[in-house]
């Protein structure tokens, strides 16, 4: 049997297994979205939780085993190297003008609605554009279609219109400012009334604007928005999952996730940290609204710790745990592969596949949130200063939980495939490449079971946070 025929048969088996697991998840409702805080969801699992988690983890493990059977390097390379290209000149000219205008107008609308619009989160254009349009829907478009942020980014256009100092960017900084800023924003979403008070959200956005524009003026826009800006890094890394990729010669259409196997995507340890932060912040947002998370927070506050410090400690501590577990897995990978490749280099190459997991998590957390509040967003944009008093929301059907479970599982399965590809790119021997994947597969199965467990739990309001 040819390599392609074998691949087709194994793919069919893997898809059938995935669909069976999704069927077991019937009745699981929308994942909670505490970061946005405008709506929550929850539901019951119709099968025992232990079986639900075991089968979810088993799906990822089975997909990894099936993937390991694909050892033909030509078959692996075909998926990741095949692309359709087109010239970028006309697309860039038209798209840059249109999206640039949309970005600037959107920023102006956010500021105007925050200053003189209604001070109610559910009807405020400031809140809805930030969280529904930006954090939810634009991010989903970024990893399912392509990254429009370089053309949309209003802060970059403002910075490019100003005289710049072009100071050298300290190499030691790498992208650590973006990592710290991302974790800070996630913390503020919990402890500050950003979703209920447009005034507070506007103040945070104005502080971010001052910080990012001044940094871009000092270090040059091209350098800062490539290395230090958290929003640009957020969309660039999520955009690497998308089928439409921008190149030096234009745009190319690739298989979803194939960009994640490229060696030039994650180039330093700070980018590894940012990837792990993307995975952790979604896990954290789900954890703090589960009964177990709420009890943990209440116990810590009960012994006298301030709530804001409890949330900060859980956020930073969980991120540190993810960081430690990842590098332990890399150490075990290096040992099993018996390679002279450095620990750092292996860590850089195997970090990008985790972006597929982050995309699956994000879709599960935010697709229901974005769709249900889409009518409110449209109403707020149409009349930002006097929106309707009773905003419309879509009621999601009961089967919507299937879509969320599918997103989590497919994200993990794609991550397994990308890690398989990277291992065959790094190691010349087939058995060496397969052995190297075992530690990372264990980590991915663990991530799968944790995320499915969080989705399966009924949700509660996070305690001790402003409403």
CORGI-V480625 format. One record per residue. N is the residue number from 1. D_FIRST is the distance of its C-alpha to the first C-alpha in whole Angstrom. Layout:
# CORGI-V480625
((N;D_FIRST) (N;D_FIRST))
This chain:
# CORGI-V480625
((1;0) (2;4) (3;7) (4;8) (5;6) (6;6) (7;10) (8;11) (9;10) (10;12) (11;15) (12;16) (13;16) (14;18) (15;20) (16;21) (17;22) (18;24) (19;26) (20;27) (21;29) (22;30) (23;32) (24;33) (25;35) (26;37) (27;41) (28;40) (29;43) (30;43) (31;43) (32;46) (33;47) (34;50) (35;50) (36;51) (37;53) (38;54) (39;52) (40;50) (41;48) (42;47) (43;46) (44;45) (45;41) (46;41) (47;39) (48;40) (49;40) (50;39) (51;36) (52;35) (53;35) (54;33) (55;30) (56;31) (57;30) (58;27) (59;25) (60;26) (61;25) (62;22) (63;20) (64;21) (65;19) (66;16) (67;17) (68;17) (69;13) (70;12) (71;13) (72;12) (73;16) (74;15) (75;13) (76;16) (77;19) (78;18) (79;19) (80;22) (81;23) (82;23) (83;26) (84;29) (85;32) (86;36) (87;39) (88;41) (89;45) (90;45) (91;43) (92;45) (93;49) (94;48) (95;47) (96;49) (97;52) (98;51) (99;49) (100;52) (101;55) (102;53) (103;53) (104;56) (105;58) (106;56) (107;57) (108;61) (109;60) (110;59) (111;62) (112;65) (113;63) (114;64) (115;67) (116;69) (117;66) (118;66) (119;66) (120;64) (121;60) (122;58) (123;60) (124;60) (125;58) (126;58) (127;57) (128;54) (129;53) (130;53) (131;51) (132;49) (133;48) (134;48) (135;46) (136;44) (137;44) (138;43) (139;41) (140;39) (141;39) (142;38) (143;35) (144;34) (145;35) (146;36) (147;39) (148;43) (149;45) (150;46) (151;47) (152;49) (153;50) (154;54) (155;55) (156;53) (157;55) (158;59) (159;58) (160;57) (161;60) (162;62) (163;64) (164;61) (165;62) (166;59) (167;60) (168;57) (169;55) (170;55) (171;51) (172;52) (173;52) (174;48) (175;47) (176;49) (177;52) (178;49) (179;48) (180;51) (181;52) (182;49) (183;50) (184;54) (185;53) (186;51) (187;54) (188;56) (189;54) (190;55) (191;58) (192;60) (193;61) (194;58) (195;57) (196;61) (197;63) (198;62) (199;65) (200;63) (201;60) (202;62) (203;63) (204;60) (205;58) (206;62) (207;61) (208;58) (209;59) (210;62) (211;59) (212;56) (213;59) (214;61) (215;58) (216;56) (217;60) (218;60) (219;57) (220;56) (221;54) (222;51) (223;51) (224;52) (225;49) (226;46) (227;47) (228;50) (229;50) (230;48) (231;47) (232;46) (233;44) (234;43) (235;42) (236;40) (237;38) (238;37) (239;36) (240;34) (241;31) (242;32) (243;30) (244;33) (245;34) (246;37) (247;36) (248;39) (249;38) (250;38) (251;36) (252;32) (253;29) (254;27) (255;24) (256;27) (257;27) (258;25) (259;29) (260;29) (261;27) (262;30) (263;32) (264;35) (265;35) (266;37) (267;39) (268;42) (269;42) (270;44) (271;41) (272;39) (273;43) (274;42) (275;39) (276;40) (277;43) (278;41) (279;39) (280;42) (281;45) (282;42) (283;42) (284;46) (285;47) (286;45) (287;47) (288;50) (289;50) (290;49) (291;51) (292;50) (293;51) (294;54) (295;56) (296;55) (297;56) (298;59) (299;60) (300;60) (301;62) (302;64) (303;65) (304;67) (305;64) (306;64) (307;61) (308;60) (309;60) (310;58) (311;55) (312;55) (313;55) (314;52) (315;50) (316;51) (317;50) (318;47) (319;46) (320;47) (321;45) (322;42) (323;42) (324;43) (325;40) (326;37) (327;39) (328;39) (329;35) (330;35) (331;37) (332;34) (333;31) (334;33) (335;34) (336;30) (337;29) (338;32) (339;32) (340;35) (341;34) (342;37) (343;38) (344;39) (345;36) (346;33) (347;36) (348;36) (349;32) (350;31) (351;34) (352;32) (353;29) (354;32) (355;33) (356;31) (357;32) (358;36) (359;35) (360;33) (361;37) (362;39) (363;37) (364;38) (365;41) (366;43) (367;41) (368;43) (369;46) (370;46) (371;45) (372;48) (373;51) (374;49) (375;53) (376;55) (377;54) (378;54) (379;58) (380;58) (381;57) (382;59) (383;62) (384;62) (385;66) (386;66) (387;63) (388;64) (389;65) (390;62) (391;59) (392;56) (393;53) (394;50) (395;49) (396;46) (397;44) (398;43) (399;39) (400;39) (401;39) (402;35) (403;35) (404;36) (405;34) (406;31) (407;32) (408;32) (409;29) (410;27) (411;29) (412;28) (413;24) (414;25) (415;27) (416;24) (417;21) (418;24) (419;25) (420;21) (421;21) (422;25) (423;24) (424;21) (425;24) (426;27) (427;25) (428;23) (429;22) (430;19) (431;21) (432;24) (433;23) (434;21) (435;25) (436;27) (437;25) (438;27) (439;31) (440;30) (441;28) (442;31) (443;33) (444;31) (445;31) (446;34) (447;35) (448;33) (449;35) (450;38) (451;38) (452;37) (453;40) (454;42) (455;41) (456;41) (457;45) (458;48) (459;50) (460;53) (461;55) (462;55) (463;59) (464;61) (465;60) (466;62) (467;62))
